Amino acid sequence: MKKPFRIATMAYLIWLGAMLGAVLYAGVAVAPTIFHSAQWLGGELLSHYQEGLLMTRNFVLLSYAVTITILAVFFYEGYKYKMGERDKLTIATAFVVIFTGSMFNWYYLPDIVTMQMAGEKMTQSAAFVATHKGSELDFKIFALAILVLMIQNMRKACK
């Protein structure tokens, strides 16, 4: 492996690891803390709707990193594919990362923001609940695909 590509591989793996950490932190630490603010603040200062607005802001900011990840996976894995380094699991996983990241950024997140802007009553609708559950599942698949892609690339880099 040539030195510039080795450096690119290290940067890519570090980015994937950081993104996986950000996704896990958002789901495991940030969301439960925000949605149980009364427990941490000693009383209910925020409504569930207001907590949702805060959480959405976190995910809007995280979506910028998701976009960078989509582009990094597309270009890095596309380059490897073009250079003849092809295996079915890596290609499939790269597709899943790109697809689920795109779905989160340009389907689920805009719908959730639009419904929240329509008011608290809209966020209690069946459509909002279904969209939110879909976005949670999508983000979990995104995280799992990043993990698999990271492992595949580390396995290849350590040969």
N, C-alpha and C positions, 0 to 999 in steps of 0.2 A: 504494500500500500504506500503510495507516495505521501510525502510529508504534508503538503497542503490538504489532501483529502483526509489524512489522519487527524489533523487539527479540526477540520470541518466535522469529522465523525465525533470527536470529543465534545465539541461545542453542541452538536445535535443531541448527543446523549445527555449532556448536562441540561439542555433546554427541556427535553422530554421529561427528565426527572423533576425539574423545577415545576413544570406544568402539572405533572401528576401530583406533586406535593400541594400545589395551589388548589387543584380540584378537590383533593381529599380534605384539605384544611377548610375549604368553603363548605363542604358537605358535613364534615364531622365536628368542626368546632364553631364556625361562624354561624351557620343556620340555627343550630340548637341554642346558642347563646342569645341570638337576636330574638328568636321565637319564644324564649322563656325569660324575657327581660325582667318580668316581675319577680322572679326567683332571685335574680342577681342584684336587683336594685331595691329590694325590700318592699315593693309595692308596684301596682300597675300604673306606670307612667304613660305607656304607649298602648294603643289598641292593636289588635291583631293585624288590622289593615295597615297601620303605620309601621309595624314591624315588617310587614311584607314589602312596603315601599323601601325601607332600609335594605332589606335583603336583595331586592331587585337592583338597587344601586350598586351593590357589591358585585352582582352577576353581570351588570352592564360593563363595569370596569374589567372584570375577568374576561369578558368577551373579546377585548382587545388582544389579550394573550392567546386566546383560542384562535383568533385570526392568524396571529404570527405562527402558531403551531400548525395550522392547516397549510400555510404557505411553506413552512420549513419541511413538513412531511412531503408535500407535493414535489418540491424541487429536489430534496435530498434523495428520496426514494425514486423519483423519476430519473435522476442522474445515474443512480446505481442500476436501474433497469436498462437504461440506454447503454451502459458500459458492460452489459451482459451478466450482471450479478442478479440473478432472478431465482426467487423461490416463492412458491404459492402462498405460504403463510404470511410472509412479509407483504406481498402485494395485497392480499385480502385484508390484512390488518391495516395497512396504510389507507386502503379504500374506506374501511370502517371509521378510522380517525377523521378522514376528510369529510365523509358523509355526516357522521354524528355531530362533528364540530360545526359544520355548515347548517345542519338542522337546528342546532341550539342557537347559533348566532342570528340566522336569518329567517327562522320560522317561529320557534318557541318564544324566544326573548321578545321580539317585536309584538307578538300576540299578547303576551303577559303584560307588557308595558301599556299597550293600547287598552286592555281590559281594566287595568288599574287606573288609568286616566279617566275611564268612564265612571269611576266611583266605587265606593265600598260595596254597594249592592251587587255590582257586576262581579266582584271577586268572590261572591258567595254562590254564584251560578254554577250549574253543572258543567257548562262549557269551560269556565275558568278552572274548575277542579280537574277536569279531564286534560286540559292543556298543561296544567302544572304537573300532574302525574306523568304525562308523556315527556315533559322536559326533564324530570328527575330520572326517569328510566334512560332517556337519551344520554344524559350526562354520566350516568353510571357505566353505560356501554362505552362511551368516549374514554373514561378513565381506564377501564379494563383493556381497551384496544391500545392505549398509550403504553400501558404496562407490558403487554405482549410485544409490541413493536420495539420497545426499549430492550427487552430481554433478547429478542431475536438479533438486534443490532449488536448488543454486547457480546452475545455468543459468537457472532461472526468476527467481531473486532478482536476477540481474544484468541483466535486460532493461530 
